[in-house]
Structure formats: C-alpha cells, structure tokens
Amino acid sequence: MLLIKNATLFQEGKEHQRDVLIKDGKIAKIEETITEDCEKIEASGLFLLPGIIDLNVRLKDNVLSKDHINRVKNKAKKSGLTTFALMPDFTPCVQSDTFMELLEHKLDDSMLLSLKGLQVDDANKLNNISTLLNSGAKIIQENSHINGNLLRRILQYALMKKVPFFCFCDNPDLNDNGVMHEGVISSKLGLAGISKVSEISEVAKVTAMAEYYGTKTLFQSLSTARSLDIVSRAKYVNPSIYAEVS
C-alpha cells in the first residue's frame, strides 16, 4: 500500500487537501486524514492529478534509436504522461516480428507501440499485420488517402485482432501544398492555404467504412468543425469511433 499525505486535489470543482490511499495500484480511500502503517509520500503544497494520456507521440526527428526512446520516456515521466501511443512513422521502420520484439523489449507498459498498415518501401503492399500485432504492436495506424481496398482490409484486420485503428485524414490532391488553413489569415499572410475539403472528404470516407465494419477508430489531429460533426454523428452508429484535435 501507498499513502499520499496532504495532497491538493480537485473534488466537485474545488481544491481540497486530502490523504489518498493506494492499494493494489488503485485508489482505495480519499479522506481528510488517513492513518495506515505503510509507505508514505508527503505531498504538502503539491497537486495530485490524474495521469495524462497522449495518443500521438513521435520520436525526435522521427528517428528510432536507444537515445531517442529513452528521451521520450523521460519526457513522458516529467510531463505526467502515464500512457502514450508511439506513432510508427520513424526510420528505420518496423517490418519484421524480430524487430518488433526487440523494440518492445526496450519499451515499458506505459508506451503503446503502433504499426503502419502498409509497408513503407511498397505503398501497395500490406505489412504482415497479424504477425506484428502478435509480436507486441498495440495499434494499427495509416493515412486515409491510401488505396480504398487496402484501407478496407486494414479495418478488417483491426476488427479481427481487436485493436484500434488510428487514421490521419488528408487528401494530398486537395491540399494545394498548403502550410496552414485556407482562409482570411492565410490570404493576409500570403501563405498557401490547405483546403478544408482535403480533410473533411477523407473523414467522411473513413467514417463510413468504420461504421460499416464496426472497427474501433481514432481520427488523428482533426482541425475542422465539420470533421468533428461527422465523427460525432457517426458515434450513433459505431460508439467506438473517436477523435483527437490538433
């Protein structure tokens, strides 16, 4: 057991100083004063908050190395991240079960490793998804604008293996090589704008597929109100559809 003494926490929207007893990794009591013969942490003047979950973390420079893994793990601990998903668009890419097992050995339970649905060296060929999931991957991640049949098969694999599918929605043919949202501000700054349609159209497509197959799907880094509206409506059909915003 672990007893956290005199921590400041929020209950019903107000600050309170409380003792918190942890038993078997779970909160057992929250009271003004708790007396237990166990390990204690004095938290006077400190805030006790829920752990933060970040579902979109990348390695420095998107390069896989021991130093970069240790760096992101240390930063997570200092930032209060208790769980985070590591995106797979780093080099060298993971394409074998041996590499996946080696990488998982370097991680800990707080880091969820995702895998790219497509082989990086062949944009028309699926990775051996089942093998890589069995070797430690927890998430399948892919961009929305890939071949529709491949996207469908990835959603089916995710459903079959009972893992979430993370999807970044953008159609490169519609984004006009922009660097920010298309609108008044981009015009005033003289910067190429990204059409909202490049995101909205892809969200609508992937949403329809996620509804049809019932796959647990997370839309990554959405940036338009219309996209969020589409996802919100889709949850009536498939409650396992989620979104994060950039």
C-alpha positions in Angstrom: 0.0 0.0 0.0 1.0 3.6 -0.5 -0.3 6.6 1.4 -0.1 10.1 -0.2 -0.4 12.7 2.6 -1.8 16.3 2.4 -2.1 16.4 -1.4 -4.1 19.2 -3.1 -6.7 17.7 -5.4 -10.0 18.8 -7.1 -13.3 17.5 -6.0 -16.6 18.9 -7.3 -14.7 21.8 -8.9 -13.0 22.9 -5.7 -9.5 22.5 -4.2 -9.2 20.3 -1.2 -6.3 19.0 0.9 -6.7 15.2 1.2 -4.9 12.0 2.0 -5.1 9.3 -0.7 -4.6 5.6 0.0 -3.4 3.4 -2.9 -3.9 -0.3 -2.7 -3.0 -2.8 -5.4 -2.4 0.0 -7.8 -5.9 1.6 -7.3 -7.3 4.4 -5.2 -8.8 2.8 -2.1 -9.7 5.9 0.0 -9.7 9.7 -0.3 -10.2 11.3 3.1 -9.1 14.4 5.1 -6.9 12.1 7.3 -5.9 8.5 6.8 -3.7 6.6 9.2 -2.1 3.4 7.8 1.2 1.7 8.5 2.6 1.7 5.0 4.9 3.6 2.6 4.1 7.4 2.7 4.7 10.3 0.4 4.4 13.8 1.8 2.6 16.0 -0.8 2.1 19.3 1.0 1.9 22.1 -1.5 1.7 19.7 -4.4 -1.2 19.0 -6.7 -2.4 15.4 -7.3 -3.9 15.0 -10.8 -5.0 12.1 -13.0 -2.3 10.7 -15.3 -2.3 12.3 -18.8 -2.8 10.0 -21.9 -1.3 11.2 -25.2 -2.3 9.2 -28.3 0.0 10.9 -30.7 3.7 10.9 -29.7 6.7 10.8 -32.0 10.4 10.2 -31.6 12.8 13.1 -32.0 13.4 13.7 -35.8 11.3 10.6 -36.4 14.5 8.5 -35.9 14.4 5.3 -34.0 17.4 4.9 -31.6 18.0 3.9 -28.0 18.7 7.5 -27.0 15.5 8.8 -28.6 13.4 6.1 -26.9 14.9 7.0 -23.5 14.4 10.7 -24.2 10.7 10.3 -24.9 10.2 8.0 -21.9 12.0 10.5 -19.6 10.0 13.4 -21.0 6.8 11.5 -20.5 7.5 10.9 -16.8 8.4 14.6 -16.3 5.2 15.7 -18.1 2.9 13.4 -16.1 2.2 11.1 -19.1 1.2 7.7 -17.8 0.2 6.2 -21.1 1.1 7.2 -24.7 0.9 5.9 -28.2 4.2 6.0 -30.2 3.5 6.7 -33.9 5.2 4.3 -36.3 6.4 6.8 -39.0 10.0 6.6 -37.8 13.1 5.2 -39.5 14.2 2.5 -39.6 10.6 1.3 -40.0 9.3 -1.8 -38.3 8.5 -4.5 -40.8 9.5 -7.8 -39.1 8.4 -9.6 -36.0 12.0 -9.8 -34.8 12.4 -6.1 -34.9 9.1 -5.6 -33.2 10.0 -7.9 -30.4 13.4 -6.2 -30.0 11.7 -2.8 -29.8 9.0 -3.9 -27.4 11.8 -5.1 -25.1 13.1 -1.5 -24.9 9.7 -0.1 -24.0 7.6 -0.3 -20.9 3.9 -0.7 -20.2 3.2 3.0 -20.5 4.2 3.1 -24.2 1.8 1.7 -26.8 3.6 0.8 -30.0 1.7 1.3 -33.2 2.5 -0.1 -36.7 2.0 1.2 -40.2 -0.6 -0.7 -42.1 1.4 -0.5 -45.3 5.0 -1.5 -45.9 6.9 1.7 -46.1 9.0 0.5 -49.1 5.9 -0.6 -51.0 2.8 1.6 -50.8 0.7 -1.1 -52.3 1.5 -3.9 -50.0 0.2 -4.6 -46.6 2.5 -5.4 -43.7 2.1 -8.8 -42.0 -0.3 -7.2 -39.6 -1.2 -10.3 -37.6 2.4 -11.3 -37.0 3.4 -7.8 -35.9 0.4 -7.5 -33.6 1.3 -10.8 -32.0 4.9 -9.6 -31.5 3.9 -6.5 -29.5 2.2 -3.8 -31.5 -1.0 -2.5 -30.0 -2.4 -0.2 -32.7 -2.6 -0.1 -36.5 -2.0 3.4 -38.0 -2.3 4.6 -41.6 -3.2 7.6 -43.7 -6.6 7.8 -45.2 -5.7 8.5 -48.8 -4.3 5.0 -49.5 -5.9 2.6 -51.9 -9.5 2.0 -50.7 -9.3 -1.8 -50.9 -6.1 -1.7 -48.7 -7.8 0.6 -46.2 -10.8 -1.8 -46.1 -8.5 -4.7 -45.4 -6.7 -2.8 -42.6 -10.0 -2.0 -40.9 -11.0 -5.7 -41.1 -7.6 -6.8 -39.6 -8.1 -4.3 -36.8 -11.6 -5.6 -36.1 -10.4 -9.3 -36.2 -7.4 -8.6 -33.9 -9.5 -6.4 -31.6 -7.1 -3.4 -31.8 -7.8 0.2 -32.6 -7.2 1.8 -36.0 -5.6 5.3 -35.9 -6.2 7.3 -39.0 -4.7 10.6 -40.2 -7.2 12.2 -42.7 -5.8 14.2 -45.6 -6.1 14.1 -49.4 -2.8 15.4 -50.8 -4.5 16.0 -54.2 -6.8 18.6 -52.5 -4.5 20.3 -50.0 -2.8 22.6 -52.6 0.6 22.1 -51.0 -0.6 24.5 -48.3 1.1 25.2 -44.9 -2.0 26.4 -42.9 -5.8 26.6 -43.1 -7.1 28.3 -46.2 -8.9 31.5 -45.2 -8.6 35.2 -44.4 -5.5 34.8 -42.3 -3.6 32.7 -44.9 -4.5 35.3 -47.5 -3.3 38.2 -45.4 0.0 36.4 -44.7 0.5 35.4 -48.3 0.8 31.7 -47.4 -0.6 28.8 -49.4 -3.8 27.6 -47.8 -4.9 24.0 -47.2 -8.5 23.4 -48.3 -10.8 22.1 -45.6 -12.2 19.7 -48.1 -8.9 17.7 -48.1 -9.7 16.7 -44.5 -13.5 16.6 -44.5 -13.8 14.4 -47.5 -11.4 11.8 -46.1 -13.1 11.9 -42.6 -16.4 11.2 -44.3 -15.0 8.3 -46.3 -13.2 6.6 -43.3 -16.2 7.2 -41.1 -18.5 5.4 -43.5 -16.1 2.4 -43.5 -15.7 2.4 -39.7 -19.5 2.4 -39.3 -19.9 -0.4 -41.7 -17.2 -2.7 -40.2 -17.7 -1.6 -36.6 -13.9 -1.1 -36.1 -12.7 0.9 -33.2 -11.3 4.0 -34.9 -9.4 7.1 -33.8 -9.3 10.1 -36.1 -6.0 11.9 -35.5 -5.4 15.7 -35.3 -8.7 16.8 -36.8 -8.8 20.6 -37.4 -12.2 21.5 -38.8 -15.6 21.8 -37.1 -17.2 19.9 -39.9 -14.9 16.9 -39.4 -15.9 16.8 -35.7 -19.5 17.0 -36.6 -19.2 14.0 -38.9 -17.4 11.9 -36.2 -20.0 12.9 -33.6 -22.9 11.8 -35.8 -21.1 8.5 -36.6 -20.9 7.6 -33.0 -24.6 6.9 -33.0 -23.9 4.0 -35.4 -20.5 2.9 -34.0 -19.8 4.2 -30.5 -16.2 3.1 -30.8 -15.3 6.0 -33.1 -13.2 8.7 -31.5 -11.3 11.9 -32.4 -8.4 14.0 -31.2 -7.8 17.6 -32.3 -4.5 19.2 -33.2 
